[in-house]
Amino acid sequence: MKKLTVALAGVLAFGLAGSAVADQYEDAIKYRQAAFTMVKGNFGPMGAMVKGERPFDAAAFAKFAENFAALAKMSDDGFIDGSDMGDTKAKPEVWEKRAEFDAKMKKFQELADKLAVAAKSGDLGAIKPQFGAAAKTCKACHDDFKNK
């Protein structure tokens, strides 16, 4: 009976530990999805201003760009090892080609910072090229590392 109790306790402990690990991966997926939803929420209005679909508001653009840069720095935190399964659009290549993914994320973060700096100028002419460069990094990463 004592062996059965010990074995049952071990199975329960393993099950709970496995559940905690699964929760960790699910939390990472939810984290990165939330971060990218906020990235999109800030990038979209900037894009509308750059394209002339929305009136250019220098102060609002600068705030969106500041948020975008901060979120860019947080976005890769959700790509932990083991979070490649579940409800995610991340391709396996994120983990299979990790150095390439990390390099693209770093470039994304650098260009987001440059966009935030340009946005502080309030000069749409200076902002547009930085916005375009940041948009290209988003597309490049989506093309290689995100399922549609």
C-alpha positions as CSV (number, residue, x, y, z in Angstrom):
1,M,0.0,0.0,0.0
2,K,2.9,2.3,0.9
3,K,4.5,1.8,-2.6
4,L,1.2,2.5,-4.3
5,T,0.8,5.7,-2.3
6,V,4.3,6.8,-3.2
7,A,3.8,5.8,-6.9
8,L,0.5,7.7,-7.0
9,A,2.1,10.8,-5.4
10,G,4.8,10.6,-8.0
11,V,2.3,10.4,-10.9
12,L,0.3,13.3,-9.5
13,A,3.4,15.4,-9.0
14,F,4.6,14.6,-12.5
15,G,1.2,15.4,-13.9
16,L,1.1,18.7,-12.1
17,A,4.6,19.5,-13.2
18,G,3.7,18.7,-16.8
19,S,0.7,20.9,-16.5
20,A,2.8,23.8,-15.2
21,V,5.2,23.3,-18.1
22,A,2.4,23.3,-20.6
23,D,1.0,26.4,-19.0
24,Q,4.4,28.1,-19.3
25,Y,4.3,27.4,-23.1
26,E,0.7,28.5,-23.5
27,D,1.5,31.7,-21.5
28,A,4.5,32.4,-23.8
29,I,2.2,32.0,-26.9
30,K,-0.5,34.3,-25.3
31,Y,2.2,36.8,-24.4
32,R,3.7,37.0,-27.9
33,Q,0.2,37.2,-29.5
34,A,-0.8,40.0,-27.1
35,A,2.5,41.8,-27.8
36,F,2.0,41.6,-31.6
37,T,-1.6,42.7,-31.3
38,M,-0.4,45.8,-29.6
39,V,2.3,46.2,-32.2
40,K,-0.3,46.1,-34.9
41,G,-2.5,48.5,-32.9
42,N,0.2,51.1,-32.9
43,F,1.6,50.4,-36.4
44,G,-1.7,50.5,-38.2
45,P,-2.5,54.1,-37.3
46,M,1.0,55.2,-38.3
47,G,0.6,53.5,-41.6
48,A,-2.7,55.2,-42.2
49,M,-1.0,58.6,-41.6
50,V,2.0,57.8,-43.8
51,K,-0.4,56.7,-46.6
52,G,-2.6,59.8,-46.2
53,E,-5.6,57.7,-45.2
54,R,-5.7,59.5,-41.9
55,P,-4.7,63.1,-41.1
56,F,-1.1,63.3,-39.9
57,D,-0.9,64.2,-36.2
58,A,2.7,64.6,-35.2
59,A,2.1,64.1,-31.5
60,A,-0.1,61.0,-32.0
61,F,2.4,59.6,-34.4
62,A,5.2,60.1,-32.0
63,K,3.3,58.3,-29.2
64,F,2.4,55.4,-31.5
65,A,6.1,55.2,-32.6
66,E,7.3,55.3,-29.0
67,N,4.9,52.5,-28.1
68,F,5.9,50.5,-31.2
69,A,9.6,50.7,-30.2
70,A,8.9,49.6,-26.6
71,L,6.7,46.7,-27.8
72,A,9.3,45.6,-30.4
73,K,11.7,45.1,-27.5
74,M,9.2,42.9,-25.7
75,S,8.0,40.9,-28.7
76,D,10.7,38.2,-28.8
77,D,10.3,37.4,-25.1
78,G,7.4,35.1,-26.0
79,F,9.4,32.8,-28.3
80,I,10.7,30.5,-25.6
81,D,11.9,27.0,-26.5
82,G,9.0,24.6,-26.3
83,S,6.4,27.2,-27.3
84,D,6.2,26.0,-30.9
85,M,3.2,23.8,-30.3
86,G,-0.4,24.9,-29.6
87,D,-2.5,27.8,-30.9
88,T,0.3,29.6,-32.7
89,K,1.0,30.9,-36.2
90,A,4.7,30.7,-35.6
91,K,6.4,28.4,-38.0
92,P,8.8,25.7,-36.8
93,E,11.6,27.8,-38.6
94,V,11.6,30.2,-35.6
95,W,13.3,27.5,-33.6
96,E,15.0,25.6,-36.4
97,K,16.7,28.8,-37.7
98,R,16.9,30.6,-34.4
99,A,20.0,32.7,-35.2
100,E,18.3,34.0,-38.3
101,F,15.1,34.7,-36.4
102,D,17.0,36.5,-33.6
103,A,18.9,38.6,-36.2
104,K,15.6,39.7,-37.8
105,M,14.1,40.5,-34.4
106,K,17.1,42.6,-33.5
107,K,16.8,44.5,-36.8
108,F,13.1,45.0,-36.2
109,Q,13.9,46.5,-32.8
110,E,16.7,48.7,-34.1
111,L,14.4,50.1,-36.9
112,A,11.5,50.6,-34.5
113,D,13.9,52.7,-32.3
114,K,14.9,54.7,-35.4
115,L,11.3,55.3,-36.3
116,A,10.6,56.6,-32.8
117,V,13.5,59.0,-33.1
118,A,12.3,60.2,-36.5
119,A,8.8,60.6,-35.2
120,K,10.0,63.0,-32.5
121,S,11.0,65.4,-35.2
122,G,7.4,65.7,-36.4
123,D,8.7,65.8,-40.0
124,L,6.7,63.5,-42.1
125,G,9.3,63.6,-44.8
126,A,11.9,62.2,-42.3
127,I,9.4,59.7,-40.9
128,K,8.3,58.0,-44.1
129,P,11.6,56.3,-44.9
130,Q,12.0,55.0,-41.4
131,F,8.4,53.8,-41.4
132,G,9.0,52.0,-44.7
133,A,12.2,50.4,-43.3
134,A,10.4,49.2,-40.2
135,A,7.5,47.8,-42.3
136,K,10.0,45.8,-44.4
137,T,11.4,44.1,-41.3
138,C,7.9,43.1,-40.3
139,K,7.1,41.7,-43.7
140,A,10.5,39.8,-43.9
141,C,9.9,38.1,-40.6
142,H,6.3,37.3,-41.4
143,D,7.3,35.8,-44.7
144,D,9.9,33.5,-43.2
145,F,8.5,32.8,-39.7
146,K,4.7,33.2,-39.6
147,N,2.0,31.0,-41.0
148,K,-0.8,32.8,-42.6
